[in-house]
Amino acid sequence: MDRTERDEQKRRYAVDVGTDLNDFQFTITRKDTKTKIFDTSIGGLVFADQFLQLATNLATNNVYGFGENVHQSLRHDLSYKTWPLFARDVPLNEEMHNLYGVQPFYTVLESDGKAHGILFLNSNAMDYTLLPQPALSLKSTGGVLDFFVFVGDNPEHVIQLYTSVIGRSTMPPFWGLGYQLCRYGFTGTQNVRDMIDRNVKEKIPLDVMYIDIDYMDNYEDFTYDKRAFAGLPELFKDTITKNNLHWTLILDPGIEGNNPNYTSFNEGYKQDVFIKWSKEVPVKDRQNPSGVPTDKDTIYGKVWPRGPAAFPDFFKSKTNQYWANQVKNLHDVLPFDALWIDMNEPSNFESRCPSNKYDFPPIRSATLWGGSGKQLSQQTICMASTQGDNEEYRHYDVHSLYGLGETIATQKALHATTGKRGFVVSRSTYPTSGRYGAHWLGDNRSQWKMMHHSVVGMLEFNMFGISFVGSDICGFLEETNPQLCRRWSQLGAFYPFSRNHNEKGRPDQDPAVWMSKGHPEVTEAARTSLQLRYQLLHYLYTLFYRSYVYGDTVARPLFHEWPQDKETHNIDSQFMWGRDILISPFLFE
């Protein structure tokens, strides 16, 4: 028996390819139970320029995964729901939009409790439609039909197999599992110090402190405002020594390009690290933000800085070193321990793209902004731009990989700079992102239904191989209220990544501030829940070790432990920490 025959015997599945050249189809069948894992006999295969389509029957209606979307339940609704897969700066909402990242992976729980997973490895704009047969239709605006099939003994085994291919989830430092505080809208150093002091006074466990873009000088990366945030380096050093606090700073990819004294742009431009217009786009058709000349190759957008922004090209080999140098320069002034990367879809507030087949693809799909038929590049940079050392990649083909590229570069820069483990938390993700960083679930709202969605999102991302995940406790957008924040603080104490964060212009919502608002019950609920979390930190750290080594989920749905119990198949109001701890939060008003 040769090696091919031995390998065939070991396989858990068999592939049967049809012989009719006019009706190509294939079936993947589990050998032991004869369950059809992938069955294209439903028809609908299309392979054309800028349009690929493939459909398959599904083994059962127990379908999970795909993202990043706001799914109302953990188990998918199969009533002809079509969802896009395309990284875009969209805050959480109840519409059928894609959010910040792309996770083209799904699992199916079979009727006997076994499970399988499918990865559609494609980085073009896609959408998926779930049908009641049950069936699935996948569409893409380009690339190839590249599938990975994982045939498991149970749902947890499927995730172990999946992460053996894409990479295991990152191993955070022990302190990274502690409680984390942030807000957008700090007015200065004293404002930050006050938040720390009042939470220390109220005995709120606190390990990690963040500052949003407020600390920057004119919102320019790798700078800090020496007037409003005078004394910030001293605050870092003082709290590191006195409170054993760890600091996380935010970075955005957009680099201000209209300030002649801005070193980070000048060095990047000189080193040629920014994304460029395609040579196929004539100079007269290049549309940059107002005031930016179009006779140069760099493509510009508009984000938080005052002027137009250029975007580092993480497909260029020299960009990683450029990024690492900037990170080190910032760390020399503000000794942070971790980094938070935002707006990395990449986001662009002014999408000004010429008419072409990439920004306006010929096939209208759910990936077009809001389904309204606008340009594919709405809220991001032009699809006709190019990336890579030799401009060999069109942004149209690699757009959804941008966040992953920045995550890898930032993780390498952080480790090289600090010499310690640290962590990177990214808004945009793609398969393999969990190997390099954490994820928070983006700009949620202070609403009860958003608190429930956070459980669904947390469980989905554990299935995606990103175990270090959580949602902004008490909500980011809108103003929270005592009852909601109390319950969310109790839930958030059991997110793998536990952070309270809210938007600019809203009142503070950290645990201790509720004492001065006349609601000590919120402070007490947060304190009590966090104290329990800290009692369990060694257990949680062990779960992350198992995730890092074996590919286990950290937070998992109940059906991962009891796959043969049908009552567990759609439970998303409870979850497990590993195999041993059941968490049942209060989620509804």
N, C-alpha and C positions, 0 to 999 in steps of 0.2 A: 504494500500500500504506500503510495507516494504522499508527499506533504499535502498536496492539494486535496486528496481524498480524506486525509486525517482531519484537515481543517473543516472540510464539508461536514464530516460526522459530528464535530464539536459544535457547529453552528446550531443555534436555537431556532432558526428560521430557514425556510426554503423560498427561493425566488422562481416564479414561473412567468416567462415572457411569451406573449402571444406571437403567433407566426403570421398573422394577417398584416401585410405591410400597409394596407389601406386603413387599418384601424389598430394602431399600436396601443397595446395595453400590457400591464404587468401586475402581478399579485405577489405580496410578501406574506407568507403564512407561518404562524408559530407551529413548529413540528409536533410538539407533544399534545396540543389541544385542537389543532387545526383552525385556530382563530385567525381570521384574516386581519393582518395588521395594516396593510396598505393595498388598496384594490382600486385600480384606475378603470375598471370596466364600466364605471358610470359615464365615461367619455369626457369630452371637453378639452383634450390636449391641444394646445396651440403653442407654436414656437415661431415667432416672427420678430422682426426688428422692433425693438422697444415694447414688445408685449409677449409675455410668457404666461401660460395658464395650464394648470393641472388640477384635476379633481380626484378625490378618493372617497370611497365609502369608509365609514368609521365602524369600529367593532361594537361600541355601545354609545350611549348618550352621555357618558361620564367623561367629559372633555375639559381639560384644564390648561392654563398657560396662555401663551401669546401676550405680547405687550410692547410698549407700555400704554395701556388703556385704563380707563375707569370702568371696570366691570362691576356690575351691581351685585354679583354673586361670584363665589369662587368657581363653581361649576358653570360652564358656559350655557347661555340661552341659545338654543339651536333654531330659533324661529326666523330664519333668513336674515341674520344679523351680519352686516358687513363692516369690518373695522380696518382702518389704515395702519400701516407699519412704516413710519417715516419720522425721523427725529425732528421735532419741532418745538419751539418755545411756546407751549400752551399750558396755562395753569389748569389745575384739576377742575373738571366740569362734568356734567351729566350727558354731554353730547358724545356722539360716536367719533371722537377724534383720537389721533395718536398723540401721546405726550412727548416726553423728552428723549426717550431711548427706543431702541428696537430690539425685541427679543422674539425671533421667529421660531420658537420652540414650544411644542405642546405635548401633553401626556394624555393617554387614554387608560382609564381603569377598566379592565375587562370583567366579564360577568362572573368569573371565578376568583377574582381578587388579584390576579396577576396584572401586569401593566406594561405598557411600552411608551416610548417617547420618540418624536420625530423632530429633527432640526433641519430647517430649510435654510441652508447657508447661502444667503443672498443679501447684498447690501444696497440694492436699488430700492426705490420706492415700491411698496407692495401693499396688497390688501388681502384679507381672508374673509370668506363668507361661510357661516355655519348653517347647515340645512337640517331639517327635521328627520331625514331618512333613517339614520343620521349620516351626514356626509360633510365634506369640507372642500371648498374651492379656493385655490391659491392663485393669485395673479401678481406679476412683477413687471416693471417697466424696463427691465434689462437683465443682464447677467446670464447665469446659467441655472439649470435645474439640478442643484447639488444637494442631496439629502443624506443625512446620517440617521440610522435607525437603531434604537436601543431597546432590546428585548429583555425585560427584567422579570424577576420572580415576584416582585411587589413594587408599589410606587416608590418607596425609598431606594430600592435597588436601581431603579431607572435613573434617579438623580445621581447616584454614585457612578453609574456607567457614563452618564452625560458629562459629568465634571472630570472624568478620567480623560476625556477628549478635549474639552475646552479649557481645562485647568481648574484646580481646586480653589475654593474660596480663600481669600486672604486671612492671615492670622493676625488679628489686631493685638496691640499691646494691652496688658492687663488694665492699665489706667483708661484705655479707650472704651472699656466696658462700663466705666463709671458714668455719672450723670453729667450732661453737657448743657450749657446755657448760651443763648445768643439772642440778639434782636437786630433788626434793621432800623437805624434811626438814632444811634448813639450820637450825642452832640459834642462829646469831648471826653477827655481822660477821666475827669471826675465822675461823669455819668456812668462810665464803665465800673469805676471803683465802687460807686454807691451800690450797684447791683450785686457785686461780689460781697461787699461787707454785710448787706442786710440778709443775704442767704446764709452766710457763715454765722451770723448772729442767731438766726432761727434754726441752726443746726440742720440745714439742708445739705446732704452729701453733694459735693461738687468737685469734679476732677478736671473738667475741660471747659475753657472759656473761649468764646468766639468774638470776633468783630467783623461785621459786614463791610461793604465798600465804603462806609463812612470814614474809615481811617485813612483812606487814600487822599493824595493831593490831586484835586480835580478829577477824581475817579480814574487816575492813571495807575496801572499795575506797577508793583515793585517800588512804590513811593509811600510816604505817609505825610499827613497834614501836620506840620510842626507847630502850627498856631492852635488850632482847635484841640489837637491831641499832643500838646506839649507835655513832656513827662511820661509819654507812653512807654518808651524803653525801660524807664525806671520802674513803672508799674509791672511790666513783665517780670523783671528781675526780683522785685519785692515779693510778688505773689508766688513766684516759683519757689522762693526760699521759705517764706512764711506759711503759705497755704498748700505747698506741694502741687500747685496748679499747673496744668498744661494748656498751652495756647494754640489756637487754630486761626489762621488768617485766610481770607477769601482771595481768589484770583479769577479774573475773567480772561478769555482768550483775546478779546479785542484790544489792540495796542494803539493808543492815540497817535495819529500820523500827521498832525498839523502843528506840533509844538517843536520848534527848532532846538530847544534845550532838553528835550526828553531823551535821555540816554538809551532807554530800552528800545525805542523805535529806531533811533539812529544806528545802533549796533545791529539790530535785526535787518534793517534795510541794506546796510553795508554788507552783511553776510548773506543776503538774498534768501531769507527764510520765510517770506510771506507768500500766501496764495496769490496766483496771478490770473489775469485774463487769458483766455485761450487765444492763441495767435489767429484762430479762425474768426474771431470777433474783430471787425475793423475798428480802428481808433475812433472813428466818427460815431460808432454805435455803443461805445462803452459809456455806461451811465453810473458815475460815482456820485456820492452826496454833493450837494452844491458847494462850490468853492474848491473842489479837488480837481486838478488837471487830469485829463484822460489820456494824455500822450505818454503815460508811463504804464508799465505792465501790471503793477500791483493793483489788486482789487480792494476797494474800500467799502465799508458799511458804516452804520451809525449804531452805537451802543451807549454805554454810560458816559464815557469821556466827552468833553465839550466838543472836540473836533472829530473828524472822521477816523475810523479805526481800521487798521490792517489786521489780518488774521494769520498767525503762525501756521505753517504747513508742516504738520507732524509726520507726513510721508517723506519729507526730506531728511536725509541722514544727518545733516549738520544742525537741524533745528533742536534736537535733544540737548546738544551741548550749549547752544544759545540759551535755551530755557533753563538749564541747570545753572548757568552763570547768573542769570537774573534772580533765581531763587536764592542762591548763595548770597548775593549782594543784599537782598532783603533780610535774610536771616542774620547777617552781620549787624544789623541795626535792631531788628525785632526778633528775638530768639524763640520762634515758634517751634512747636513739636509736630504739628500736622497741618495739612493744607486742604482747603475746600475749594473745588473748582466748579464754577457756575457758568451759565449762559453758553455752554459748550456744545450746542447742537450743530453748528454755532448759531447764536441768535443775532439778528440784524433788524433794527427798527425801521430801516428804509430800504426796502427791496426794490432796486431799480435795475431791471434786467432787459436787454434787448430781445426782440422777438426771435426765437430760435426753437428748434425741435426738442431741446433739452429742458429749457425753462417752461415751455408750453408743449408737453408731449402730446402726440396725436391721439392717444387713448385716454379718455376721461375716466378717472378712477377715484376711489375713496381717498387716495393720498393727496389729491388736490385740496387746497386749503378749504376746509369746511364743506367740501363737496360742491363748492360754488363755481368751479371751473376756472378759478384764477390761476396765476402762475404757480408752478411747483415750488418755486423759491420764495414764496410769500413768507416773511418773517425770518428768512435766512439769506445766505449769499447765493449768487447766481450759479445755476447748475452748469453753465458753460465755462466756468473757471477751471483751471487745471492745477494739479498737484504732482509732487514727486520730483526727484532729482533731475529728471529729464522731461518733466511735464507729461509723464506717461499716463497719469490718471485723470480722468475727468471728474469733477466734483459730483456730477450726476450719478456716477457709479459708486462713489465712496463716501457720499455725504454722511450717512448714518454711522460711519466709523470715526467721525471726528472726535467725539467724546472719548472713545476708547484710546485713540492716539494720544490725546492730551493726558489721560489718566496714566498711561504707561510712562510718558515723559516726566510727569510730575512726581510719580512714585520714585523713579530713578533719581530725579533731582533731589527729592527729600532725603532719601537714604544716603546719597553721596554727601549732602550738606550736613546732616545731623549725625550720621554714623549710627543712628538708632532706627528701630522699627517704624514707629510713627504710623500714620495712616493718611490716605487721601480719600475724600468723600466727593463723589462726582454726581452731577445732575443727569448727564446723558450717558447711556450705557449701551453695550452690545455684547453678544456672547464672548466671554473671556474677561469682561470688565471686572468680575468678582475676584479674579486672580490678583488684581492690582489695586483694588480699592473698594470703598463702601459706597452706598447710595442712600440718599434720602428721597422721599416720594414727592418732592417738589412743592409748588405753591398751592397748598390745600387751603380750605376755608374753615372758619370757626363755626362748623355746623355738625349736628349729630350724625347725619348721614356720611359726612366726610370722615368722622371718627370710625364708623363702621367700615368704610372703604379702606381705611389704613390697614385693617386686619387682612383684607383680601390682598392688597398690594404687597404687604409684608410676606405673606405666604407664597404669593406668586414669585417674588424675587428670590426666595429661598429655593424654589424649584428651578429658577434660572441660574443657580450657582452663585448668587450674591447674598450670602448669609448675613453680612453686616449691614442691616437695612432698618430704617425706621421712618416715621412721619413726624412732622413738626407738631409737638405736643401742644394742645389747646388751639391749634390752628394758626396759619400764617396770615391769610387775608381775612378781613373783617374783624370786628371786635368780639372777643370771646365774652362769656358770662360765667359767674361763679359755679353754677351747677355743671355746665359743660366742662369747664377747666378742671374741676374737681375729679370728675369721672375720667377725663382724658389723662390727667396726671397719674391716676391709678393704672390705666391701661399702658401708658407710655413707659412706666417703670419696667415693663416687660417687653418692650421693643428690644431687639438685639442692639440697635443703635438708638440711644435714648437722649433726645435733645428737645428743649423748649425754645421756640423761635417765633417771632412775629414781625409784621411789616411796619414800615415807617409811617408815622402819623397816627398809630394806634397806641393806647395805653400799655404800659408794661404789664406783662402777664407771668413773670417768673414766680415761683412758689412763695417767696417771702413777701412780695409786694401786696399780697392779699390781706396781710395783717393790717396794713394802713388803710385798706379799703373796707374794713369791717367784716371781712369774711375769713376768719382764722381757720374755718373748717377746710378751706382749699389748701392752705399751708400745711395743716395737719395731715390731710390725705396724701399730699405729695411726700411729706417727710416719712410717714409710716410706710408707704409703698416703696419708697426708695431704700429705706432701711432694710426691708425684706429683700429687695434686689441685691443689696450689698451682702447680705447674709448668704446669698446664693451665687455670688460672683465666681467662686472656684468651680462650682458646677457649670456655670455658663461658659467659663474659660475652657473647661474640658470639652464642652459641646463644640466650641470653635476649633479646638485641636482636632476633634474627630472630623469636623467639616474640612479642615485643612489637609488632613492625612487621608481620610477615607471617602470624603465627598458627602457625608451626612448633611441633612438639613439641620439648622439650629432651631428655628421656629417652624413647626410643621403642622399641617392639617390633621384632623383626627383620622381621616381615612388612610393616612400613611401608616398608622399603627393598627387600625382595624379595617383593612381593605375589604373583608368579606361581610362586614356589617353595613347593610344598605343605608341605615340611619345616619351613618357618618359621611356619606358621599357628598352631601351639599351643606355641611356644617361650616359656617365661616364666622360665627359669633363666639367661637372658642378656638383655642389652639394649644399646641403642646410645646414645651421646651424639652427637646430630646424625647426620650421614651417615657420619662418618669414624672413630669410635672404638667398638670393640666391647668390652663389659665382661662377663667371664665369672667371676662370683664362686663361691666354694666355699660351697654352701648346705645340704649334707646331712651328717649326723653319720656 
